[in-house]
Amino acid sequence: MIELVDNILTTEDFVRLRTATSFADIPLEHARKALQNGLINVSVMKDGELIGM
């Protein structure tokens, strides 16, 4: 089952998903600021596993 969940994305997951999809690797501090300054973050979960954002 696929589920959308608000505001659970961790900094480490943010960086991991970016890297897995060939986006540039960024420092954790930059990722932390991006998550803090975003209007909303939504995580895509499938069977309890984070698969997207």
N, CA, C and O atoms as a GROMACS GRO file, in nm:
protein
  212
    1MET      N    1   0.084  -0.118   0.000
    1MET     CA    2   0.000   0.000   0.000
    1MET      C    3   0.089   0.124   0.000
    1MET      O    4   0.187   0.130   0.073
    2ILE      N    5   0.055   0.222  -0.081
    2ILE     CA    6   0.129   0.347  -0.087
    2ILE      C    7   0.058   0.451  -0.001
    2ILE      O    8  -0.065   0.463  -0.003
    3GLU      N    9   0.138   0.526   0.076
    3GLU     CA   10   0.085   0.624   0.169
    3GLU      C   11   0.167   0.751   0.159
    3GLU      O   12   0.289   0.745   0.146
    4LEU      N   13   0.102   0.867   0.164
    4LEU     CA   14   0.170   0.996   0.170
    4LEU      C   15   0.168   1.045   0.314
    4LEU      O   16   0.063   1.046   0.378
    5VAL      N   17   0.285   1.086   0.364
    5VAL     CA   18   0.297   1.127   0.503
    5VAL      C   19   0.368   1.261   0.509
    5VAL      O   20   0.472   1.279   0.446
    6ASP      N   21   0.312   1.357   0.584
    6ASP     CA   22   0.371   1.490   0.598
    6ASP      C   23   0.479   1.493   0.705
    6ASP      O   24   0.465   1.433   0.812
    7ASN      N   25   0.586   1.563   0.675
    7ASN     CA   26   0.686   1.605   0.773
    7ASN      C   27   0.753   1.494   0.855
    7ASN      O   28   0.772   1.511   0.975
    8ILE      N   29   0.788   1.385   0.793
    8ILE     CA   30   0.864   1.282   0.864
    8ILE      C   31   1.003   1.263   0.804
    8ILE      O   32   1.084   1.187   0.857
    9LEU      N   33   1.030   1.333   0.694
    9LEU     CA   34   1.155   1.314   0.621
    9LEU      C   35   1.274   1.360   0.705
    9LEU      O   36   1.278   1.475   0.750
   10THR      N   37   1.369   1.272   0.725
   10THR     CA   38   1.491   1.309   0.798
   10THR      C   39   1.593   1.366   0.701
   10THR      O   40   1.584   1.345   0.580
   11THR      N   41   1.688   1.437   0.755
   11THR     CA   42   1.796   1.494   0.674
   11THR      C   43   1.870   1.383   0.600
   11THR      O   44   1.901   1.397   0.481
   12GLU      N   45   1.899   1.274   0.668
   12GLU     CA   46   1.972   1.164   0.608
   12GLU      C   47   1.893   1.100   0.494
   12GLU      O   48   1.949   1.066   0.390
   13ASP      N   49   1.762   1.083   0.514
   13ASP     CA   50   1.678   1.027   0.408
   13ASP      C   51   1.671   1.121   0.289
   13ASP      O   52   1.672   1.076   0.174
   14PHE      N   53   1.663   1.250   0.314
   14PHE     CA   54   1.661   1.350   0.208
   14PHE      C   55   1.785   1.336   0.119
   14PHE      O   56   1.773   1.331  -0.004
   15VAL      N   57   1.902   1.330   0.180
   15VAL     CA   58   2.027   1.316   0.106
   15VAL      C   59   2.033   1.180   0.035
   15VAL      O   60   2.076   1.173  -0.081
   16ARG      N   61   1.992   1.074   0.102
   16ARG     CA   62   1.995   0.940   0.044
   16ARG      C   63   1.907   0.931  -0.081
   16ARG      O   64   1.948   0.876  -0.183
   17LEU      N   65   1.786   0.985  -0.073
   17LEU     CA   66   1.697   0.981  -0.188
   17LEU      C   67   1.749   1.067  -0.303
   17LEU      O   68   1.735   1.029  -0.420
   18ARG      N   69   1.808   1.181  -0.272
   18ARG     CA   70   1.867   1.265  -0.378
   18ARG      C   71   1.978   1.189  -0.450
   18ARG      O   72   1.985   1.189  -0.573
   19THR      N   73   2.064   1.125  -0.374
   19THR     CA   74   2.175   1.051  -0.432
   19THR      C   75   2.125   0.932  -0.515
   19THR      O   76   2.178   0.904  -0.622
   20ALA      N   77   2.024   0.862  -0.464
   20ALA     CA   78   1.970   0.745  -0.533
   20ALA      C   79   1.907   0.779  -0.668
   20ALA      O   80   1.896   0.694  -0.756
   21THR      N   81   1.865   0.905  -0.683
   21THR     CA   82   1.800   0.947  -0.808
   21THR      C   83   1.891   1.034  -0.894
   21THR      O   84   1.844   1.106  -0.982
   22SER      N   85   2.021   1.027  -0.867
   22SER     CA   86   2.125   1.097  -0.944
   22SER      C   87   2.122   1.249  -0.932
   22SER      O   88   2.178   1.318  -1.016
   23PHE      N   89   2.058   1.301  -0.827
   23PHE     CA   90   2.072   1.443  -0.798
   23PHE      C   91   2.205   1.462  -0.725
   23PHE      O   92   2.261   1.367  -0.671
   24ALA      N   93   2.253   1.584  -0.724
   24ALA     CA   94   2.382   1.612  -0.660
   24ALA      C   95   2.377   1.578  -0.511
   24ALA      O   96   2.278   1.604  -0.443
   25ASP      N   97   2.486   1.519  -0.463
   25ASP     CA   98   2.501   1.494  -0.321
   25ASP      C   99   2.526   1.628  -0.253
   25ASP      O  100   2.607   1.707  -0.300
   26ILE      N  101   2.456   1.655  -0.144
   26ILE     CA  102   2.474   1.781  -0.073
   26ILE      C  103   2.510   1.753   0.072
   26ILE      O  104   2.476   1.647   0.125
   27PRO      N  105   2.578   1.847   0.136
   27PRO     CA  106   2.611   1.829   0.278
   27PRO      C  107   2.484   1.821   0.364
   27PRO      O  108   2.381   1.879   0.330
   28LEU      N  109   2.493   1.749   0.474
   28LEU     CA  110   2.378   1.733   0.563
   28LEU      C  111   2.326   1.868   0.612
   28LEU      O  112   2.205   1.885   0.626
   29GLU      N  113   2.413   1.962   0.638
   29GLU     CA  114   2.369   2.094   0.686
   29GLU      C  115   2.284   2.165   0.581
   29GLU      O  116   2.186   2.231   0.616
   30HIS      N  117   2.320   2.153   0.454
   30HIS     CA  118   2.238   2.213   0.347
   30HIS      C  119   2.102   2.145   0.340
   30HIS      O  120   1.999   2.211   0.322
   31ALA      N  121   2.101   2.014   0.354
   31ALA     CA  122   1.975   1.940   0.351
   31ALA      C  123   1.887   1.981   0.470
   31ALA      O  124   1.766   1.997   0.454
   32ARG      N  125   1.948   1.996   0.586
   32ARG     CA  126   1.874   2.036   0.706
   32ARG      C  127   1.807   2.172   0.684
   32ARG      O  128   1.690   2.191   0.718
   33LYS      N  129   1.882   2.266   0.628
   33LYS     CA  130   1.827   2.399   0.602
   33LYS      C  131   1.715   2.392   0.498
   33LYS      O  132   1.613   2.461   0.512
   34ALA      N  133   1.732   2.311   0.396
   34ALA     CA  134   1.629   2.297   0.293
   34ALA      C  135   1.499   2.244   0.354
   34ALA      O  136   1.391   2.294   0.322
   35LEU      N  137   1.509   2.144   0.441
   35LEU     CA  138   1.390   2.088   0.504
   35LEU      C  139   1.325   2.189   0.599
   35LEU      O  140   1.202   2.196   0.606
   36GLN      N  141   1.405   2.265   0.670
   36GLN     CA  142   1.352   2.364   0.765
   36GLN      C  143   1.284   2.480   0.692
   36GLN      O  144   1.186   2.535   0.742
   37ASN      N  145   1.335   2.516   0.575
   37ASN     CA  146   1.284   2.633   0.504
   37ASN      C  147   1.176   2.599   0.402
   37ASN      O  148   1.119   2.690   0.341
   38GLY      N  149   1.148   2.472   0.383
   38GLY     CA  150   1.045   2.433   0.288
   38GLY      C  151   0.905   2.458   0.344
   38GLY      O  152   0.884   2.456   0.465
   39LEU      N  153   0.812   2.481   0.255
   39LEU     CA  154   0.674   2.504   0.296
   39LEU      C  155   0.612   2.375   0.349
   39LEU      O  156   0.540   2.375   0.449
   40ILE      N  157   0.641   2.264   0.281
   40ILE     CA  158   0.589   2.133   0.322
   40ILE      C  159   0.682   2.026   0.268
   40ILE      O  160   0.743   2.044   0.162
   41ASN      N  161   0.693   1.916   0.338
   41ASN     CA  162   0.763   1.801   0.280
   41ASN      C  163   0.672   1.679   0.297
   41ASN      O  164   0.615   1.656   0.403
   42VAL      N  165   0.662   1.606   0.191
   42VAL     CA  166   0.575   1.488   0.188
   42VAL      C  167   0.660   1.367   0.152
   42VAL      O  168   0.735   1.369   0.054
   43SER      N  169   0.649   1.263   0.231
   43SER     CA  170   0.722   1.139   0.206
   43SER      C  171   0.626   1.037   0.147
   43SER      O  172   0.509   1.032   0.183
   44VAL      N  173   0.677   0.956   0.056
   44VAL     CA  174   0.598   0.849  -0.004
   44VAL      C  175   0.646   0.718   0.058
   44VAL      O  176   0.763   0.681   0.046
   45MET      N  177   0.554   0.650   0.123
   45MET     CA  178   0.584   0.524   0.190
   45MET      C  179   0.514   0.411   0.116
   45MET      O  180   0.399   0.424   0.074
   46LYS      N  181   0.584   0.299   0.103
   46LYS     CA  182   0.523   0.178   0.047
   46LYS      C  183   0.553   0.064   0.142
   46LYS      O  184   0.668   0.028   0.164
   47ASP      N  185   0.449   0.009   0.197
   47ASP     CA  186   0.462  -0.100   0.294
   47ASP      C  187   0.560  -0.065   0.406
   47ASP      O  188   0.639  -0.149   0.448
   48GLY      N  189   0.554   0.060   0.454
   48GLY     CA  190   0.637   0.104   0.564
   48GLY      C  191   0.777   0.149   0.527
   48GLY      O  192   0.854   0.188   0.615
   49GLU      N  193   0.812   0.145   0.399
   49GLU     CA  194   0.946   0.183   0.353
   49GLU      C  195   0.938   0.314   0.277
   49GLU      O  196   0.849   0.333   0.193
   50LEU      N  197   1.031   0.406   0.306
   50LEU     CA  198   1.038   0.534   0.236
   50LEU      C  199   1.088   0.510   0.093
   50LEU      O  200   1.197   0.458   0.072
   51ILE      N  201   1.004   0.551  -0.005
   51ILE     CA  202   1.043   0.528  -0.145
   51ILE      C  203   1.048   0.659  -0.226
   51ILE      O  204   1.093   0.658  -0.340
   52GLY      N  205   1.004   0.768  -0.168
   52GLY     CA  206   1.006   0.893  -0.244
   52GLY      C  207   0.977   1.012  -0.156
   52GLY      O  208   0.941   0.999  -0.039
   53MET      N  209   0.993   1.129  -0.217
   53MET     CA  210   0.964   1.254  -0.146
   53MET      C  211   0.914   1.358  -0.243
   53MET      O  212   0.884   1.470  -0.203
   0.00000   0.00000   0.00000
